[in-house]
Amino acid sequence: MRLILGYQIHAVVKQVVEKELKHLGIKYKYHNSLNIELLEEIPNALHQKLTHILGEYGIQLKETQRDQFIQKVKDTVTEIVYGDSYQTVNTSNLIAEKLNLSYGYIANTFSTHTLNTLENYIILQKIERAKSMILSDEYTLTEIAYKLNYSSVGHLSSQFKKITGLTSTTFLRIVKQKNLLLTSYND
């Protein structure tokens, strides 16, 4: 038997953080899915312990304003790419609108501090979402292109091949063959 997981990353992170904060006895208040206010000062040793525990889950505390800004940009991209509603506005305009800053400023700050362009980061996130949508067998390539706000299936296919080195059909075939081999190996 094979399980295919679907999850909302923000909900998972929120549950993990809440569990660990309660376990450590730290009082907190959520402002949104990624912004938590500690309601009392905590000793440095407890802060380090919290940082270590969350790090084991791959969750990092963003200490500097620059780190917080970069994370906010990444979260905005994730929200747009993984959102359920189709966006008629292009992703760059939507990011600028959501962050209430010029796209040029956002993109320059992002690339200066991540050594990756924001455009490339957006494409990578879209291709990761496309891969999971392809594997779900719920969507046609046309529907995926539409949901990810591509101008055409050809544009999606071109970027998919550029990033993965495979066509979407080849990608799906390889994954299915790999899963078939794993299933027969485990039986």
N, C-alpha and C positions, 0 to 999 in steps of 0.2 A: 504494500500500500504506500502511496506517495501523498504527502500533504503539500499543498501549495499555499503559501502564506501571503496574506494581504494585511497590511497594517498602516496606520497613520503614525509616522515617526514622532510627531509632536505629542501625541497621546501616550505613546510608549515612554518617551523621555519624562513626561510629566509624572507618570505613575512611578517610575524608578526613583526620581528625585523626591517625590512625596514620601515614598517608603523609607528612603535613607534618612531624610530629615527627621521623620517621626522616630525612626530607630535611634538616632543620635540625640533625640530630645531637643531639637532646635525648632523654635517657634518661627513661623514664616507666614507670609501672605503672598498669593499670586497676583500679579498685575496683568499678565497675559501668559501665554504658554511658555515663554522663554525669559520672563523677567520676574524674579522672586525677590521680595524684600524680607530680610531677616529682621524680626521684631525686637531683637536684643543683640548686643555685642556678644560675639563668641570668642573664646580664647584662641590664640594662634594655633595651638596644638589641635584643637577641634576643627578649625578651618582647614588645616593640612590633612587631617583624617578624612574630612568630607571631600576634599579635592582628590585624595587618593582613591577613595571608594567609588566616586563618580567616574574617575579615570578608568577604573576597571571595566566600566560599562561603555567606555569610549565617549563619555560626556566630559567636556572641558568647561571650567569656569572661565569666563572672559573677564579679565581684570582691567585691562586698559580700555580707554574710550575707543581707540583705533580698533582693537580686537572686537569690541562690542559692535562697532559700526560694520565691520566686515561680516560678522556673524549675522547682523540684521539684514544685510544685503543678501547673503546666502539664504537666509530664512524666507525672505521675500521671493526670491527666485523659486525656492522649493514650494512655497504656497501657491505661486502662479502655475508652475509646471504640474504639480500634483493636485491642484484644485479640480473640482468637478465641473465647474462652469466653463464654457467656451469663451475666450476673450477675443473680441473683435479688434482691440487695440494691440499694436505690436508690443512685445515683451519689454523692450527698452523704455517705451513711453509709460507702460504700466508700472515699472519699477520706479521711475522718476516720480510718477504721480503718488504712489504708495509711500515713498520716503520723503516726498515734498522737497526734493532737491533736483538740480539739473542732472541729466543722464551723464553729461560729460564729466562733471565732478565725481559722480558715483563711480563711473568706469575708470577714471584716472586714479582715484584713491584705491579702488579694488586692485587694479593691476600693479600699482606701486607696492602694495603690501602683501600680495599673494603670489607675485611673479607669474600670474596667469591673467589673460584678459577676461573681462566680465562676459563678453560675447562668447568666448570659448567655454566658460563655465556654464552659461545658459545652455549651449548646445549639448555639452556633456550630460547635463541634468535631463534634458529632453530625450536624449538617446537612451539613457538609463530607464526613463519612464516608458519609452517606446518598447524597449526590450521586455519589460515586465508585462506590458499590454499585449505584446505579440505572444508571449508565453501563456498568457491567460486564456487564449483562444476565444475571447469574448468579442474582439473587435477585428474588423477588416483593416487593412493598411490605410484605406481611404478614411475610415473613422478615426484611426490613430492620428493621421496627418491633420484632420480637422480639429480633433481635441487638443492637439499640441500647437495649434495655430500656424501650421505650415501652409505656404501658399499652394502647394500641390503635393501629391504622392511622390512625384519625381524628386522634389526638393528634399522631402524626408528621406527617401531612398538614397539619394546622393550623400546626405550628411551621415546617414546610418553606415553606409559603406566606408566613407572617409574615416569615421571614428572607430568602427569595429573591424574593418577590413573584410567584412562579409556583407552579402546582400541579406535582407531580412528573411528570405526564404531559406537560404543556406544556414543562417543562424538558427532558425527554428528546427531545421532538419538535424543539425549537429546536436542541439540540446536534446531533441527527442531520442536520437540514437544513443547519446550518452546515458540518458535516463533508462532506456531499455536495457543497455548493458549493465548498469548498476542494479536494476531490478532483477535481471537474470543471475547476476553475480550473488546477490543477497538471498536468492531462493534456494 
